[in-house]
Amino acid sequence: MKVNMNIIVGGTDDILDNILSAARTVRKEIKKTFESVEIEALQKMDICVCLSGNVSKYYPKTGIYQARYYSKAGKFMVYVHFSSNEWNFNKTESVSKFLKMYKDYLLELSDIIKTKTTKYKSDFDNRYYEDGIKKRV
C-alpha cells in the first residue's frame, strides 16, 4: 500500500518547526511500515496534515475532515487539521502533544477506513493497520 502524507504549514511559528520535523519523521516511519503491505481494496492512502495558521482556519477545530474512499482506485483520502491554539511556547510539550494527537487520529482512521470500505467487501485488516501505527508513531 502506498502512503502519501502531505504536510501543509500555515504560519511561521518556531514551535511549528519542531512539530514539522516530528511530522516528517512520522511520515517516513508510516511509509516504511506499509510499503510492503498488499491490500486489494486499499492501494493508496493520502493524508494531508494541516498545521496552524491560515491553513486550518477553515475548520472549526482540530480533527479529521473530508475522509473519502474511492473504490475504483482503491484510494482513501483524508485531511487531519491541527489548530494553532493546540500549541504553547514549550516546544517539547507541543511536539509530544502533536505526536499523541496524531497517533490517536491515525488510529481513529482505522475505523473510518473499515466503515467506508465495508460496502465494497474490503479485505482491509484494521488490526494490522493499528499495530503498524502503534509500532511506528
Backbone as JSON Lines, residues from 0, in Angstrom:
{"i":0,"aa":"M","n":[0.86,-1.16,0.0],"ca":[0.0,0.0,0.0],"c":[0.91,1.23,0.0]}
{"i":1,"aa":"K","n":[0.59,2.15,-0.85],"ca":[1.35,3.39,-0.92],"c":[0.7,4.41,0.0]}
{"i":2,"aa":"V","n":[1.5,5.02,0.87],"ca":[1.01,6.03,1.8],"c":[1.69,7.35,1.48]}
{"i":3,"aa":"N","n":[0.88,8.36,1.19],"ca":[1.38,9.73,0.98],"c":[0.9,10.58,2.13]}
{"i":4,"aa":"M","n":[1.81,11.32,2.73],"ca":[1.45,12.27,3.77],"c":[1.98,13.63,3.37]}
{"i":5,"aa":"N","n":[1.08,14.5,3.01],"ca":[1.44,15.87,2.7],"c":[1.29,16.7,3.96]}
{"i":6,"aa":"I","n":[2.24,17.56,4.18],"ca":[2.21,18.4,5.37],"c":[2.17,19.85,4.92]}
{"i":7,"aa":"I","n":[1.11,20.55,5.31],"ca":[0.93,21.94,4.94],"c":[1.01,22.78,6.2]}
{"i":8,"aa":"V","n":[1.88,23.78,6.17],"ca":[2.06,24.63,7.34],"c":[1.56,26.03,7.0]}
{"i":9,"aa":"G","n":[0.68,26.56,7.84],"ca":[0.15,27.91,7.64],"c":[0.67,28.83,8.72]}
{"i":10,"aa":"G","n":[1.86,29.31,8.58],"ca":[2.43,30.19,9.58],"c":[3.92,29.99,9.72]}
{"i":11,"aa":"T","n":[4.52,30.78,10.58],"ca":[5.97,30.7,10.71],"c":[6.43,30.6,12.17]}
{"i":12,"aa":"D","n":[5.58,30.08,13.03],"ca":[5.97,29.92,14.44],"c":[7.19,29.02,14.57]}
{"i":13,"aa":"D","n":[8.07,29.34,15.55],"ca":[9.2,28.47,15.84],"c":[8.74,27.1,16.3]}
{"i":14,"aa":"I","n":[7.62,27.07,17.01],"ca":[7.05,25.82,17.51],"c":[6.75,24.89,16.33]}
{"i":15,"aa":"L","n":[6.26,25.46,15.23],"ca":[5.89,24.64,14.07],"c":[7.09,23.95,13.45]}
{"i":16,"aa":"D","n":[8.28,24.54,13.55],"ca":[9.48,23.89,13.02],"c":[9.7,22.54,13.68]}
{"i":17,"aa":"N","n":[9.57,22.49,14.99],"ca":[9.74,21.23,15.74],"c":[8.64,20.24,15.4]}
{"i":18,"aa":"I","n":[7.41,20.73,15.33],"ca":[6.28,19.85,15.01],"c":[6.41,19.34,13.58]}
{"i":19,"aa":"L","n":[6.83,20.2,12.67],"ca":[7.04,19.8,11.28],"c":[8.1,18.7,11.18]}
{"i":20,"aa":"S","n":[9.16,18.84,11.92],"ca":[10.21,17.83,11.94],"c":[9.66,16.49,12.45]}
{"i":21,"aa":"A","n":[8.87,16.54,13.52],"ca":[8.26,15.31,14.06],"c":[7.3,14.69,13.04]}
{"i":22,"aa":"A","n":[6.53,15.53,12.35],"ca":[5.59,15.03,11.34],"c":[6.33,14.35,10.19]}
{"i":23,"aa":"R","n":[7.46,14.89,9.8],"ca":[8.26,14.27,8.72],"c":[8.79,12.91,9.15]}
{"i":24,"aa":"T","n":[9.21,12.81,10.4],"ca":[9.71,11.54,10.92],"c":[8.58,10.5,10.92]}
{"i":25,"aa":"V","n":[7.4,10.91,11.36],"ca":[6.23,10.0,11.36],"c":[5.95,9.55,9.93]}
{"i":26,"aa":"R","n":[5.99,10.49,8.98],"ca":[5.72,10.16,7.57],"c":[6.66,9.06,7.08]}
{"i":27,"aa":"K","n":[7.96,9.19,7.37],"ca":[8.94,8.18,6.94],"c":[8.64,6.82,7.55]}
{"i":28,"aa":"E","n":[8.33,6.81,8.83],"ca":[8.06,5.55,9.53],"c":[6.79,4.86,9.01]}
{"i":29,"aa":"I","n":[5.76,5.64,8.77],"ca":[4.5,5.07,8.27],"c":[4.7,4.51,6.86]}
{"i":30,"aa":"K","n":[5.43,5.23,6.03],"ca":[5.7,4.74,4.67],"c":[6.44,3.41,4.73]}
{"i":31,"aa":"K","n":[7.46,3.32,5.59],"ca":[8.21,2.07,5.76],"c":[7.32,0.92,6.2]}
{"i":32,"aa":"T","n":[6.43,1.22,7.14],"ca":[5.57,0.19,7.71],"c":[4.65,-0.43,6.67]}
{"i":33,"aa":"F","n":[4.08,0.4,5.8],"ca":[3.04,-0.1,4.91],"c":[3.48,-0.31,3.46]}
{"i":34,"aa":"E","n":[4.75,-0.04,3.14],"ca":[5.17,-0.17,1.74],"c":[5.1,-1.61,1.22]}
{"i":35,"aa":"S","n":[5.26,-2.59,2.07],"ca":[5.21,-3.98,1.61],"c":[3.86,-4.65,1.87]}
{"i":36,"aa":"V","n":[2.9,-3.87,2.34],"ca":[1.58,-4.41,2.65],"c":[0.71,-4.39,1.39]}
{"i":37,"aa":"E","n":[0.1,-5.52,1.1],"ca":[-0.81,-5.62,-0.06],"c":[-2.24,-5.71,0.43]}
{"i":38,"aa":"I","n":[-3.02,-4.68,0.14],"ca":[-4.44,-4.67,0.47],"c":[-5.18,-4.33,-0.81]}
{"i":39,"aa":"E","n":[-5.91,-5.28,-1.34],"ca":[-6.56,-5.1,-2.63],"c":[-7.48,-3.88,-2.65]}
{"i":40,"aa":"A","n":[-8.26,-3.71,-1.61],"ca":[-9.23,-2.63,-1.57],"c":[-8.61,-1.28,-1.21]}
{"i":41,"aa":"L","n":[-7.37,-1.3,-0.76],"ca":[-6.72,-0.05,-0.36],"c":[-5.29,-0.02,-0.9]}
{"i":42,"aa":"Q","n":[-5.16,0.48,-2.12],"ca":[-3.86,0.55,-2.78],"c":[-3.08,1.8,-2.39]}
{"i":43,"aa":"K","n":[-3.82,2.86,-2.06],"ca":[-3.17,4.13,-1.79],"c":[-3.93,4.88,-0.71]}
{"i":44,"aa":"M","n":[-3.17,5.55,0.14],"ca":[-3.76,6.35,1.21],"c":[-3.08,7.71,1.2]}
{"i":45,"aa":"D","n":[-3.88,8.76,1.04],"ca":[-3.37,10.12,1.06],"c":[-3.85,10.81,2.32]}
{"i":46,"aa":"I","n":[-2.89,11.27,3.11],"ca":[-3.21,12.01,4.33],"c":[-2.61,13.39,4.2]}
{"i":47,"aa":"C","n":[-3.44,14.4,4.35],"ca":[-2.97,15.77,4.32],"c":[-3.01,16.31,5.75]}
{"i":48,"aa":"V","n":[-1.85,16.61,6.29],"ca":[-1.74,17.14,7.65],"c":[-1.61,18.65,7.54]}
{"i":49,"aa":"C","n":[-2.56,19.36,8.12],"ca":[-2.56,20.83,8.06],"c":[-2.27,21.37,9.45]}
{"i":50,"aa":"L","n":[-1.24,22.2,9.52],"ca":[-0.79,22.73,10.81],"c":[-0.99,24.24,10.89]}
{"i":51,"aa":"S","n":[-1.86,24.66,11.78],"ca":[-1.98,26.04,12.22],"c":[-2.27,27.08,11.14]}
{"i":52,"aa":"G","n":[-2.37,28.29,11.6],"ca":[-2.48,29.47,10.75],"c":[-3.59,29.45,9.73]}
{"i":53,"aa":"N","n":[-3.31,30.02,8.57],"ca":[-4.3,30.18,7.51],"c":[-4.84,28.86,6.99]}
{"i":54,"aa":"V","n":[-4.04,27.82,7.05],"ca":[-4.44,26.53,6.52],"c":[-5.6,25.93,7.31]}
{"i":55,"aa":"S","n":[-5.54,26.06,8.63],"ca":[-6.54,25.39,9.45],"c":[-7.71,26.28,9.85]}
{"i":56,"aa":"K","n":[-7.74,27.52,9.42],"ca":[-8.82,28.41,9.83],"c":[-10.17,28.05,9.21]}
{"i":57,"aa":"Y","n":[-10.17,27.22,8.19],"ca":[-11.42,26.86,7.53],"c":[-12.19,25.77,8.28]}
{"i":58,"aa":"Y","n":[-11.56,25.2,9.28],"ca":[-12.21,24.16,10.07],"c":[-12.34,24.65,11.5]}
{"i":59,"aa":"P","n":[-13.44,24.33,12.15],"ca":[-13.71,24.9,13.47],"c":[-12.75,24.46,14.57]}
{"i":60,"aa":"K","n":[-12.17,23.27,14.44],"ca":[-11.28,22.79,15.49],"c":[-10.39,21.69,14.95]}
{"i":61,"aa":"T","n":[-9.45,21.27,15.76],"ca":[-8.56,20.17,15.41],"c":[-9.38,18.9,15.2]}
{"i":62,"aa":"G","n":[-9.04,18.14,14.17],"ca":[-9.76,16.89,13.93],"c":[-9.57,16.34,12.53]}
{"i":63,"aa":"I","n":[-10.35,15.32,12.23],"ca":[-10.33,14.64,10.93],"c":[-11.45,15.21,10.09]}
{"i":64,"aa":"Y","n":[-11.11,15.55,8.84],"ca":[-12.1,16.13,7.93],"c":[-12.02,15.49,6.55]}
{"i":65,"aa":"Q","n":[-13.12,15.48,5.86],"ca":[-13.23,15.07,4.46],"c":[-12.63,13.69,4.18]}
{"i":66,"aa":"A","n":[-12.94,12.71,5.0],"ca":[-12.47,11.35,4.75],"c":[-13.27,10.77,3.59]}
{"i":67,"aa":"R","n":[-12.56,10.35,2.55],"ca":[-13.23,9.82,1.35],"c":[-12.54,8.55,0.88]}
{"i":68,"aa":"Y","n":[-13.36,7.64,0.35],"ca":[-12.83,6.4,-0.22],"c":[-13.27,6.31,-1.67]}
{"i":69,"aa":"Y","n":[-12.32,6.05,-2.55],"ca":[-12.59,5.9,-3.98],"c":[-12.37,4.43,-4.33]}
{"i":70,"aa":"S","n":[-13.46,3.7,-4.46],"ca":[-13.38,2.24,-4.61],"c":[-12.68,1.81,-5.89]}
{"i":71,"aa":"K","n":[-12.91,2.47,-7.0],"ca":[-12.3,2.06,-8.27],"c":[-10.78,2.2,-8.24]}
{"i":72,"aa":"A","n":[-10.31,3.22,-7.57],"ca":[-8.87,3.44,-7.47],"c":[-8.27,2.76,-6.23]}
{"i":73,"aa":"G","n":[-9.13,2.3,-5.32],"ca":[-8.63,1.72,-4.08],"c":[-7.87,2.75,-3.26]}
{"i":74,"aa":"K","n":[-8.42,3.96,-3.22],"ca":[-7.72,5.09,-2.61],"c":[-8.55,5.71,-1.49]}
{"i":75,"aa":"F","n":[-7.88,6.04,-0.4],"ca":[-8.51,6.72,0.73],"c":[-7.81,8.06,0.91]}
{"i":76,"aa":"M","n":[-8.6,9.13,1.05],"ca":[-8.06,10.47,1.26],"c":[-8.66,11.08,2.5]}
{"i":77,"aa":"V","n":[-7.84,11.84,3.22],"ca":[-8.32,12.47,4.44],"c":[-7.47,13.7,4.77]}
{"i":78,"aa":"Y","n":[-8.1,14.65,5.45],"ca":[-7.4,15.82,5.97],"c":[-7.4,15.72,7.49]}
{"i":79,"aa":"V","n":[-6.23,15.92,8.09],"ca":[-6.12,15.97,9.54],"c":[-5.61,17.37,9.89]}
{"i":80,"aa":"H","n":[-6.47,18.13,10.58],"ca":[-6.15,19.52,10.89],"c":[-5.78,19.69,12.35]}
{"i":81,"aa":"F","n":[-4.77,20.51,12.57],"ca":[-4.36,20.87,13.92],"c":[-4.44,22.39,14.04]}
{"i":82,"aa":"S","n":[-5.29,22.84,14.91],"ca":[-5.49,24.26,15.14],"c":[-4.28,24.87,15.84]}
{"i":83,"aa":"S","n":[-4.01,26.12,15.55],"ca":[-2.85,26.79,16.15],"c":[-2.99,26.95,17.67]}
{"i":84,"aa":"N","n":[-4.21,26.9,18.18],"ca":[-4.37,27.04,19.64],"c":[-4.02,25.76,20.4]}
{"i":85,"aa":"E","n":[-3.58,24.72,19.7],"ca":[-3.15,23.48,20.36],"c":[-1.75,23.61,20.96]}
{"i":86,"aa":"W","n":[-0.95,24.54,20.44],"ca":[0.45,24.62,20.82],"c":[0.68,25.74,21.82]}
{"i":87,"aa":"N","n":[1.68,25.53,22.68],"ca":[2.09,26.59,23.6],"c":[3.56,26.92,23.33]}
{"i":88,"aa":"F","n":[4.18,27.66,24.18],"ca":[5.55,28.1,23.94],"c":[6.59,27.06,24.33]}
{"i":89,"aa":"N","n":[6.18,25.98,24.96],"ca":[7.1,24.91,25.32],"c":[7.2,23.94,24.14]}
{"i":90,"aa":"K","n":[8.32,23.97,23.44],"ca":[8.48,23.18,22.21],"c":[8.36,21.68,22.47]}
{"i":91,"aa":"T","n":[9.0,21.19,23.5],"ca":[8.97,19.76,23.8],"c":[7.55,19.31,24.11]}
{"i":92,"aa":"E","n":[6.85,20.08,24.91],"ca":[5.48,19.75,25.27],"c":[4.57,19.79,24.03]}
{"i":93,"aa":"S","n":[4.76,20.76,23.17],"ca":[3.94,20.87,21.96],"c":[4.18,19.7,21.01]}
{"i":94,"aa":"V","n":[5.43,19.3,20.84],"ca":[5.75,18.15,19.97],"c":[5.15,16.87,20.55]}
{"i":95,"aa":"S","n":[5.27,16.68,21.86],"ca":[4.69,15.5,22.5],"c":[3.17,15.46,22.31]}
{"i":96,"aa":"K","n":[2.54,16.62,22.48],"ca":[1.1,16.7,22.29],"c":[0.72,16.39,20.85]}
{"i":97,"aa":"F","n":[1.48,16.95,19.89],"ca":[1.22,16.67,18.48],"c":[1.31,15.18,18.19]}
{"i":98,"aa":"L","n":[2.4,14.54,18.65],"ca":[2.6,13.12,18.37],"c":[1.48,12.26,18.96]}
{"i":99,"aa":"K","n":[1.05,12.58,20.16],"ca":[-0.04,11.82,20.77],"c":[-1.34,12.02,20.01]}
{"i":100,"aa":"M","n":[-1.65,13.27,19.68],"ca":[-2.89,13.55,18.95],"c":[-2.86,12.92,17.56]}
{"i":101,"aa":"Y","n":[-1.73,13.02,16.88],"ca":[-1.6,12.48,15.53],"c":[-1.76,10.96,15.55]}
{"i":102,"aa":"K","n":[-1.13,10.32,16.52],"ca":[-1.27,8.87,16.66],"c":[-2.74,8.5,16.9]}
{"i":103,"aa":"D","n":[-3.4,9.22,17.77],"ca":[-4.82,8.96,18.05],"c":[-5.67,9.12,16.78]}
{"i":104,"aa":"Y","n":[-5.39,10.15,15.99],"ca":[-6.14,10.36,14.75],"c":[-5.85,9.26,13.73]}
{"i":105,"aa":"L","n":[-4.59,8.84,13.63],"ca":[-4.26,7.75,12.71],"c":[-4.95,6.46,13.12]}
{"i":106,"aa":"L","n":[-5.06,6.22,14.42],"ca":[-5.77,5.04,14.9],"c":[-7.26,5.17,14.64]}
{"i":107,"aa":"E","n":[-7.8,6.36,14.82],"ca":[-9.22,6.6,14.54],"c":[-9.54,6.37,13.06]}
{"i":108,"aa":"L","n":[-8.58,6.64,12.2],"ca":[-8.77,6.42,10.76],"c":[-9.02,4.95,10.45]}
{"i":109,"aa":"S","n":[-8.52,4.06,11.27],"ca":[-8.74,2.63,11.07],"c":[-10.22,2.31,10.98]}
{"i":110,"aa":"D","n":[-10.99,2.82,11.93],"ca":[-12.44,2.57,11.92],"c":[-13.12,3.27,10.76]}
{"i":111,"aa":"I","n":[-12.66,4.46,10.42],"ca":[-13.25,5.2,9.31],"c":[-13.01,4.45,8.0]}
{"i":112,"aa":"I","n":[-11.78,3.98,7.8],"ca":[-11.46,3.22,6.58],"c":[-12.3,1.95,6.52]}
{"i":113,"aa":"K","n":[-12.37,1.23,7.63],"ca":[-13.15,-0.01,7.69],"c":[-14.6,0.26,7.31]}
{"i":114,"aa":"T","n":[-15.19,1.3,7.88],"ca":[-16.58,1.65,7.6],"c":[-16.77,2.0,6.12]}
{"i":115,"aa":"K","n":[-15.87,2.81,5.59],"ca":[-16.02,3.28,4.21],"c":[-15.77,2.17,3.18]}
{"i":116,"aa":"T","n":[-14.96,1.17,3.53],"ca":[-14.66,0.11,2.57],"c":[-15.55,-1.12,2.73]}
{"i":117,"aa":"T","n":[-16.31,-1.21,3.79],"ca":[-17.12,-2.4,4.07],"c":[-18.11,-2.72,2.95]}
{"i":118,"aa":"K","n":[-18.77,-1.72,2.42],"ca":[-19.79,-1.99,1.4],"c":[-19.18,-2.51,0.09]}
{"i":119,"aa":"Y","n":[-17.85,-2.44,-0.02],"ca":[-17.17,-2.96,-1.2],"c":[-16.51,-4.31,-0.93]}
{"i":120,"aa":"K","n":[-16.92,-4.95,0.17],"ca":[-16.39,-6.25,0.57],"c":[-14.86,-6.2,0.65]}
{"i":121,"aa":"S","n":[-14.39,-5.26,1.39],"ca":[-12.98,-4.97,1.51],"c":[-12.22,-6.04,2.29]}
{"i":122,"aa":"D","n":[-10.93,-6.13,2.0],"ca":[-10.04,-7.01,2.76],"c":[-9.18,-6.19,3.73]}
{"i":123,"aa":"F","n":[-9.66,-5.02,4.1],"ca":[-8.9,-4.14,4.99],"c":[-8.84,-4.74,6.39]}
{"i":124,"aa":"D","n":[-7.63,-5.0,6.85],"ca":[-7.42,-5.58,8.18],"c":[-7.07,-4.45,9.13]}
{"i":125,"aa":"N","n":[-8.06,-3.95,9.86],"ca":[-7.81,-2.79,10.71],"c":[-6.88,-3.12,11.87]}
{"i":126,"aa":"R","n":[-6.82,-4.36,12.32],"ca":[-5.9,-4.71,13.41],"c":[-4.45,-4.59,12.95]}
{"i":127,"aa":"Y","n":[-4.18,-5.04,11.75],"ca":[-2.82,-4.94,11.2],"c":[-2.43,-3.47,11.04]}
{"i":128,"aa":"Y","n":[-3.35,-2.68,10.52],"ca":[-3.12,-1.25,10.37],"c":[-2.82,-0.6,11.73]}
{"i":129,"aa":"E","n":[-3.66,-0.89,12.72],"ca":[-3.48,-0.3,14.04],"c":[-2.16,-0.73,14.68]}
{"i":130,"aa":"D","n":[-1.78,-1.99,14.52],"ca":[-0.5,-2.46,15.05],"c":[0.66,-1.69,14.4]}
{"i":131,"aa":"G","n":[0.57,-1.46,13.1],"ca":[1.61,-0.71,12.39],"c":[1.73,0.7,12.91]}
{"i":132,"aa":"I","n":[0.6,1.35,13.16],"ca":[0.61,2.71,13.7],"c":[1.2,2.74,15.1]}
{"i":133,"aa":"K","n":[0.77,1.8,15.93],"ca":[1.25,1.77,17.32],"c":[2.77,1.53,17.4]}
{"i":134,"aa":"K","n":[3.31,0.75,16.49],"ca":[4.75,0.46,16.49],"c":[5.57,1.66,16.02]}
{"i":135,"aa":"R","n":[5.03,2.43,15.09],"ca":[5.83,3.46,14.43],"c":[5.63,4.88,14.94]}
{"i":136,"aa":"V","n":[4.51,5.17,15.54],"ca":[4.27,6.55,15.98],"c":[4.48,6.66,17.47]}
